[in-house]
Amino acid sequence: MLTDIFVPLLTYADANTTGLIDAAIRFTEPFAASLEFCTFEVDIPVIAYSMGMEAINVSGLIADAEKLSHTTAKNLETHIRALDGTANVTMTSTRMEEAQIPYAATAMAQLRDLSVVQLVPNVIGQRRLAEALIFGSGRPVLVVPDVVDPARSSEHIAISWDGSQAATRAIHNAIDLLIRAKTVTLLTALDDKKVEDSVVLGLVSYLDRHGVKANHSDVHSSGIPIGKALQTSALDHGAGLLVMGAFGHSRIREFLLGGATRSVLDQPMLPVFLSH
């Protein structure tokens, strides 16, 4: 069950906006029993500098950056305290070097049912955090864009389905959400890989045994990235949430991503529930 939710909040340099806090509460309120927000403040080590830089106040710059991180954390905590919700909300804070944040957040996410992160295009810190959680925690991750349409509801869920192991894991991880949904739409991307009718019918039958009635629609990418095509189709059908498997693995600390996963992480257009 998806009842224990974890939301890591960056404070520097790519700080999360309060929009992530609002989106996390809004999307998890129907099922969350506990919701933990953790602010990650940065501890910047003193760096060696070369000749000619003596006039630069390195210690002062570091102190200013750490102060900004601390202030951002306190502002985020103040915003959380001002919100009302049905879940048991807790706040924690920790401080470490920026490079260690993805590893620490991943360890915390491993002992939660679901993590929620925000992705803004070209914001490196958020991207590294999201990839670390998706491929390292073993738990599903809800990725929300920088702007979430409040008119769209997670009561209509779209599923990207190709019969793969990752997609299957996503279905099972999201089954509680699917059971709660009023409308479920299966999307198969025909231009990405061939999906047999029996594979689609098999999922329809599985969902039906859980009381979920699903419609099916084919998706044609027409030359655009497959992740964008799936998100566009989900939005066109009126979905407020897309469930899909995440493809990728780490190699010498670099993530090699599948096409659909890459384009979703490059530009999330709606909240996406990802499982690896």
C-alpha positions in Angstrom: 0.0 0.0 0.0 1.1 3.5 -0.7 0.7 5.1 2.7 4.2 6.2 3.8 5.3 9.1 1.6 8.7 10.7 1.4 9.4 14.2 -0.1 13.1 15.3 -0.3 13.4 19.1 -0.6 16.6 20.7 -2.1 17.6 24.1 -0.7 20.7 25.0 -2.8 21.5 25.8 -5.6 18.5 24.3 -7.5 16.1 24.8 -4.7 12.6 23.3 -4.8 9.7 25.6 -5.0 6.7 25.4 -2.6 4.9 24.0 -5.6 6.4 20.6 -4.9 5.1 20.7 -1.4 1.6 21.7 -2.6 1.6 19.0 -5.3 2.8 16.3 -3.0 0.0 17.0 -0.5 -2.6 17.3 -3.2 -1.8 14.0 -5.0 -1.1 11.9 -1.9 -3.8 13.1 0.4 -6.4 10.5 -0.7 -4.2 7.6 0.3 -1.3 8.8 2.5 -1.2 8.0 6.2 2.1 9.7 6.8 4.0 12.3 4.8 7.6 13.2 5.6 9.3 16.3 4.2 13.1 16.4 4.5 15.1 19.5 3.7 18.6 19.0 2.6 20.9 21.9 3.5 24.3 22.1 1.9 27.6 22.0 3.7 30.2 23.5 1.3 33.8 22.3 1.9 36.6 24.9 1.8 38.2 24.7 -1.6 41.8 25.3 -2.6 42.2 28.2 -5.0 45.1 29.2 -7.2 47.4 32.3 -7.3 45.7 35.4 -8.3 42.4 34.7 -6.4 43.6 36.1 -3.1 41.3 39.1 -3.5 38.2 36.8 -3.6 36.6 36.2 -0.3 36.1 32.5 -0.7 35.2 31.9 3.0 32.6 34.7 2.7 31.1 33.2 -0.5 30.8 29.8 1.2 29.2 31.3 4.3 26.7 33.2 2.1 25.7 30.1 0.1 25.2 28.1 3.3 23.2 30.9 4.8 21.0 31.0 1.7 20.5 27.2 1.9 19.5 27.4 5.6 17.1 30.3 4.9 15.5 28.4 2.1 15.0 25.3 4.3 13.3 27.4 7.0 11.0 29.1 4.5 10.0 25.6 3.1 9.3 24.4 6.7 7.2 27.5 7.4 5.1 26.8 4.2 4.6 23.2 5.3 3.4 24.2 8.8 0.8 26.5 7.3 -0.8 23.7 5.3 -3.7 21.5 6.4 -4.1 17.9 5.4 -5.4 14.6 6.6 -2.0 12.8 6.6 0.4 12.8 9.6 2.9 15.3 8.3 6.5 15.3 9.7 9.5 17.5 8.9 13.1 16.6 9.2 16.3 18.4 8.1 19.8 17.3 7.5 23.0 19.0 6.3 25.7 17.5 4.0 27.8 18.1 1.0 25.7 18.6 -2.2 27.2 15.5 -3.9 26.0 13.3 -1.1 22.4 14.3 -1.1 21.2 11.9 -3.8 22.7 8.9 -1.9 21.3 10.0 1.4 17.9 10.6 -0.1 17.9 7.2 -1.8 18.7 5.5 1.5 15.7 7.2 3.1 13.4 6.4 0.1 14.2 2.7 0.3 12.2 2.6 3.5 9.2 4.5 2.2 6.3 3.4 0.0 6.6 6.3 -2.5 8.8 9.3 -3.0 7.7 12.6 -4.7 10.2 14.8 -6.5 10.0 17.8 -8.8 11.7 18.2 -12.2 12.2 21.5 -13.9 13.9 21.3 -17.3 17.7 21.9 -17.2 17.9 22.0 -13.4 20.7 19.5 -12.8 20.4 19.0 -9.0 16.7 17.9 -9.3 17.5 15.6 -12.2 20.3 13.9 -10.3 18.1 13.4 -7.3 15.2 12.0 -9.4 17.4 9.5 -11.2 19.0 8.4 -8.0 15.7 7.7 -6.4 14.1 6.0 -9.5 17.1 3.7 -10.1 18.5 3.3 -6.7 15.7 3.1 -4.1 13.8 0.1 -5.4 10.6 2.0 -4.7 8.2 4.0 -7.0 8.7 7.7 -7.6 6.1 10.3 -8.4 7.7 13.0 -10.6 5.8 16.3 -10.8 6.6 19.1 -13.3 7.3 22.7 -12.2 3.7 23.6 -13.0 0.8 21.2 -12.3 -2.6 21.9 -13.8 -5.0 22.1 -10.7 -8.0 21.3 -12.9 -6.7 17.8 -13.7 -7.4 15.0 -11.2 -5.5 11.8 -10.5 -8.9 10.1 -10.5 -8.2 9.6 -14.3 -5.0 7.6 -14.7 -3.2 6.7 -17.9 -0.9 3.7 -18.1 1.9 3.2 -20.5 1.8 -0.5 -21.2 4.1 -2.7 -23.3 4.2 -5.9 -21.2 7.7 -5.3 -20.0 9.0 -6.1 -16.6 9.4 -2.4 -15.7 5.8 -1.7 -16.9 4.5 -4.7 -14.9 6.2 -3.5 -11.8 4.7 -0.1 -12.2 1.2 -1.6 -12.5 1.6 -3.6 -9.3 3.1 -0.6 -7.4 0.3 1.6 -8.5 -2.6 -0.8 -8.1 -4.0 1.0 -5.1 -4.2 4.2 -7.1 -5.8 2.4 -10.0 -8.4 0.9 -7.8 -9.3 4.3 -6.5 -9.4 5.9 -10.0 -12.7 6.7 -11.7 -11.2 6.3 -15.2 -8.2 4.3 -16.4 -6.8 4.5 -20.0 -4.2 2.0 -21.3 -1.7 3.6 -23.8 0.4 1.4 -26.1 3.1 3.2 -28.2 3.0 1.3 -31.5 6.0 3.2 -33.0 8.2 2.2 -30.1 7.8 -1.6 -30.1 5.1 -4.1 -31.2 2.6 -4.9 -28.5 0.5 -7.9 -29.2 -3.3 -7.7 -28.6 -3.0 -10.6 -26.1 -0.7 -8.5 -24.0 -3.2 -5.6 -23.9 -6.1 -7.9 -23.2 -4.1 -9.6 -20.4 -3.7 -6.4 -18.6 -7.3 -5.4 -19.1 -8.3 -8.8 -17.6 -5.9 -8.4 -14.6 -7.3 -4.9 -13.9 -10.9 -6.2 -14.2 -10.2 -8.8 -11.6 -9.3 -5.9 -9.3 -12.5 -4.0 -10.1 -10.7 -1.6 -12.5 -12.4 -1.0 -15.9 -9.8 0.2 -18.4 -10.1 1.6 -21.9 -7.4 1.2 -24.5 -5.8 3.6 -27.0 -2.9 3.3 -29.4 -0.3 6.0 -29.5 1.7 7.1 -32.6 4.7 9.2 -31.9 4.9 10.8 -35.3 8.6 11.6 -35.0 8.5 13.2 -31.5 10.1 11.6 -28.5 8.1 8.6 -27.3 7.9 9.9 -23.7 6.4 13.2 -25.0 4.0 11.3 -27.2 2.8 9.2 -24.2 2.3 12.3 -22.0 0.6 14.2 -24.8 -1.8 11.3 -25.3 -2.5 11.0 -21.6 -3.3 14.7 -21.5 -5.5 14.5 -24.6 -7.5 11.7 -22.9 -8.0 13.9 -19.8 -5.6 12.0 -17.4 -4.1 13.8 -14.5 -1.5 11.1 -13.8 0.6 8.7 -16.0 1.9 5.4 -14.7 4.9 3.9 -16.6 8.0 1.7 -16.1 11.4 3.4 -16.0 14.1 1.9 -18.2 17.8 2.5 -17.4 20.8 1.5 -15.4 23.9 3.1 -14.0 27.3 2.7 -15.7 30.4 4.4 -14.2 28.0 6.8 -12.3 26.2 7.8 -15.4 22.6 6.8 -16.1 21.8 5.2 -19.5 18.1 5.8 -20.0 15.5 4.3 -22.2 14.0 6.6 -24.8 10.6 7.0 -23.1 12.2 7.5 -19.6 14.7 10.1 -20.9 12.1 12.2 -22.6 9.8 12.1 -19.6 12.6 13.2 -17.3 13.7 15.9 -19.8 10.3 17.5 -19.8 7.6 16.1 -17.6 4.2 17.5 -18.8 2.0 16.0 -16.0 2.7 14.0 -12.8 4.3 10.7 -13.8 4.4 7.6 -11.5 7.6 5.7 -12.3 8.8 2.3 -11.3 12.1 0.6 -12.1 
